[in-house]
Amino acid sequence: MNISRPTAKHLAKFRMLAEKIIITPSGRFYAFGAGKKGIHKGVVVEGRINEKVRALKVVHPPSPIDSTLIEMKKAGSYENLKLLAFDDLISDAHEVASFFLDIETLKTLAKTSQGTSRTHIRFFRKTDQKAFARSFDARKYFTGMIADSEETDSYENFQLDNFAGENFYTYVRLATFRLIDNDDYQVSVLSNGIMIFSGMNNDLTYYCRDQALGEKFELEIDHPILKNVVPLSDPRRRKEIRRKIEAHR
């Protein structure tokens, strides 16, 4: 069964993010980040298409230049387990903070970091303070990575609107943040360190793992299902999620 040209064009947007996209009978799709050398192993994108399928399917996103008809194939047990684990990961956590990220702040955060040495965005709120987003060069925490002549203490703060919840801090790599489509977003911060960016107009949801400073972005996990599912690679969660998946085998 082929998908329509409009759907192929839509899924082509995620070609650089994922090699395969999982499509559910409810019309939702999931793109689990990979990218060249695993550079995007820190994000999962969920969206909606108009195709009707009776069972779980997978597709390879086409080239944006040639968004021709592509065939949907039946998903295997790997994809089923991946979605099951991902659903458990999200549903078992609770929200600790939320805020609104408007499209202008989103674009400014990405744009002001272009042409600079900044590597990360920190979302945070300290006691008795407002919530902010800050783009900065994380290499200043690892002085062996930079030359003496490089400037590393430059950053900008952007206030986050409609904040509610507890004090928190999370880090997102700029390479990951720039994958987020331009839109207004309601953002939730979960207790397991995952941030959920829910688009107000584009029907897209981005799940970004807390990419804490000093962590390897490709964590070594022995489990054949878990090792390629980045949000499950959060060291605060991986043992618990591994037990959940093995319980369903």
N, C-alpha and C positions, 0 to 999 in steps of 0.2 A: 504494500500500500504506500502510495506517495503522498507527501504533504503538498499543500497548495503553494503557489508562488509567493503570495503575501506572507505566509508563514515562513517559507524558506528565507525570504528577505529579512524578516524579523530575527530569526535564529542566527542569521549570518553575522549579526552584531557581536555574537559571543564566540566566534571562531577562534579568536586569539586567547580566549579564556579557557575553553574546554574542548577536548577532542570529541566527546560524546555528550549528548543532551538526553536526559531521561524525560519521557512524556507519560503522564498518568491518565487513566480513564476520565478523570474529572476535568481534563484540559489544562492542568498545570504542568509546567516544565521546570526542570532543575538542571543547572549547569554547575558542576563541581569543578572549581578552579584547578588548573594545572599550569598550562602555558609552557613556554620554552624553558627548559631546565627547572621547571617547577616554580617559576618566579611568582605565579599567581596562586600558589597553594595556601591561600589565606582567605578565600572568599567563596561563597556559594550564592548563585543567583536563582531566584524563583520568579516565574512569570506565568502568563496565561496565553493560550492560543485557542483558535476556534476549531481545531481539528477534533474529531470524535474517534476515540479508540476504545476497544473493548478490554484490552489488557495493557499492561505496562510495556512501553516501547522505547527504543533508543534510536537516535539519529546522529549522523555526523554533520555538524553545521557546515553549510556551503561557503564558498568564497563570496565576500560582499560584492565583488565585481561580476560574478556569474551566479546569481541566486536562482539556479534552475531547480526543477523538481528533484527532490531527493527521497529516497525510500526509507520508511520506518521499518525497523526490525524488532522482533520480539526480544524483550529484555530477559536476561538470565537471572539466576539466583543471586549473583553478585550485586546487580542493581537493586534487587528487592531488599537484600540485607543492608545495602548502603542507605536506602531511604528509610528503612526501619530504624537504623542506628541514628540517623540524622534527626528523625522525628522524636526519638527518645531524648536525644541531647537537648533539643529545644524545649520540649514539654516538661522535662524534669527540672529545669532551671526556673528561677523566679526573677522578676524585674526588680532591679535595685535603683534605677534612675531612668529618666526619660527627658527628652528635650526636642525642640523643633529646629530643623536645619533648613533655612530657606535657600532657594536656588542661587541667589546672589552671593551668599556666604559660601556656599559650596563651590561656586566657580572662582571666587576670590581666593579661597584656601588653595585650590589647585593652581591657579594662575600666578599668585605671588611667589609660589615655590619654584616656578620654572626659571631656569637659568641661574639657580642658586645651588648651594651645596646641601640644602635641607633634604632630609631623608624620611622623616616621620611626621605624623600629626598626633598630638596628645590631646585627648578629650578628658577634662577633669573638673572636679569641684572640690575645694578644700573647705574646712570648717568655717562657717559664717561668711562665706564668699559666694559670689555668683559663679556660674559654670562657664568654662571657656574651652575653645579649641586653639591649639598652638602648633604652628609648623616650625620645625627646628632641625638642626643637624645632630642626629643622635651619635655621630662619631666622636663628639667631644667627650663622651663617657668612656671612650676607648682610645686614648691618645696615641697608642701605637699604630692606629690606622690612618693617621693624618700627618701631613708635613707641618713643620713649625710655622710656616708662612701662611697657612690656611686659617681663615676666619671661621670660628665654629660657635660663637656665642650669640649670633643674631637670631631673633625670632619675633613673631607677631602673635598677639592674642586677639581672638574673636569671640565676643560674648555669645552664649547660646541662649536662645529665647525659650520661654515657657518651661523652665526647668522644674522637675519634681523628683523627689527621692532622696537618697543618701549621698554622702560624699563618695566619690569614685575617681578612678583614673584608668584609661585604656590607651593603647598605642596602635596606630594603623600606619603601615608603610605607605608612602606617597604613591608608589607604583600600584598599590592596591586601591587606594582612595581615588585615583584618577580613572578607575574602571567604572565608577558610579555614574550613571546617566544623569544629565542635567534635569533636575526637578526639585520640588520641595519635598522634604522628608520628615516624617515622624520617626524619631530614633529611640530605641529601647536598649538599655545596657543590662545584660543578664548577669546572674550570680556566678556563671561559669566563665565570664570574661568575653562573651560574644556580644557584638553590637548588631542590632537589627535595624536597617535603614528601609523604611516602608514608604515607597513613592506615593505621593498624593494624587498624581495624574497619569503616570505611565504604567501602573499596575505591575511594577517590578519591586522585588524585595531583595536586598543584599544582606547576607549574613557574613560578618567579618570577625575573624578570631582576633583576640587581643594579642598583638605581635610584640610582646614585651621585649624590652631592650636586653641584649645579651643572649637571647634564645636563638638556637638554630631554627631556621624556618622550615627545614625538612627534618623533622624529628624521626628518630629511628623507632619504628614500632614493628614487632614481629608478626602481629596478626595479619593474615592475608587480606582481610577486608579493611581493617582500620588504617593500614599504613598509607593508603591513598586518599583518605578522607580528612582533609586538613582541619576543619573545626574540631574533629575528634582527636586531633593531635595535641590539644591543650593539655599540658602536663597535670593540671589540676583535675582533669576529668578522665583521662584515657584508661586508667585501671578500672574505674566504675563502668565505663561504657563497654570495655572489653568483656566484662562479666555479663552485661546485658545481652550483647550479641551472641556470646557463646551459649547463653541460656535459651536462645531462640533456635539454635541449630538442631 
